[in-house]
């Protein structure tokens, strides 16, 4: 009887230990890996789920500033054609795609990627209508406005209302949306903004706050405590009042800050990024250090993996 009692107690202790370890594992979450696709594009994975953020891989040539780039020079009146070879080489799997807004350098490769992977997309009405134009069914679309907080299997996503960067010396503002499905194929200039979002992506206890431009609505992010902030770092941030200080203060000085949307996306992978690093990235890093000395700043390189533990 004593032996049975001992076995019973031992079993209870073992079960309690296993439950405790499981709870700790869930609480801590698995390690994350992030890969920078350039522009505002990212691959984020916990080893099981694969989340794409604004996956723009084609990197069309949009200027003659780089004569060594022998590809066709595109302009915004050209019909958009994705670089499917580049996409096939870089994107193998996706469970979800989060789209900040619908400009070509955020959305234009998404139709092909969805058809390739079967990923589900979270985006605005304009984003979803553009995808419908390319034959993507509603079963793969989550049309959002901002304010939604959705639980999925293995992760959750809070959708945050946002605003686009103040371009053209603060003269940029475009309230145009696609409230109906446009006609595909679209020209590069037909990929309109259609409203902007941010996303708070949670994997267990780890939280990543994403940005798709150099602007934000302060009240919408105030009080958030992301572990990782993918912070818009291009020069248009300078059109905003104390951009970096306000951003880091509102998000409680994140442990890790990774600049995004700072590179020259008008040239393919492999071309020098020395100019944007020196003129855009280094000043932003100095701004971060001045405001939040405890934040670790990681400089992303195209297609290289960053591990977050």
DADA-V881735 format. One line per field, one symbol per residue. ss: DSSP state (H for helix, E for strand, L for the rest). phi: phi as a letter, one per 40 degrees, with the letter a starting at -180 (. if undefined). burial: # if it has 24 or more other ideal C-beta (glycine too) atoms within 12 Angstrom, else .. Layout:
BEGIN
ss->???
phi->???
burial->???
END
This chain:
BEGIN
ss->LHHHHHHHHHHHHHHHHHHHHHHHHHHHLLLEEEEEEELLEEEEELLLLEEEELLLLLLLLLLLLLLLLLLLLLLLLLELLLLHHHHHHHLLLLLEEELLLLLHHHHLLHHHHHHHHLLEEEELHHHHHHHHHLLLLHHHEEELLLLLEEEELLEEEEEEEELLLLHHHHLLLLLLLLLLLLLLLLEHHHLLLLLEEEEEEEELLEEEEELLLLLLLHHHHLLLLLLEEEEELLHHHHHLLLHHHHHHHHLLLLLEEEEELLLLLLLLLLLLLHHHHHHHHHHHHHHHHHHLLLLEEELLLELLEEEEL
phi->.cccccccccccccccccccccccccccgccbbbbccgfbcabbabgbcbbbbfcbbcfccbabcbcccccdccbcccccbccccccccbbbaacbbbbcabcdcbbcccdcccccbgccbbacdcdcccccccgccccbbbcbbhhcabcbcgabbccbdabcdccffgccabccbccbcccccccdcccccggbbbbbbbbfccbbbbbbabaacdccbcgcbccbbccdbccccccbcfdcccccccbffdcbbbcbfbccccbcdhcdbccccccbcccccccccccbcccccbccbdgccbcbb
burial->............................#..###############..##############...........#.....####..##..##..########################.################.#...#####.#........############..........##...#...#.#.#############################.##..#.#############.#..##..##.##.#################.#.#..#...##..##.##..##..#.####.##..#.#.
END
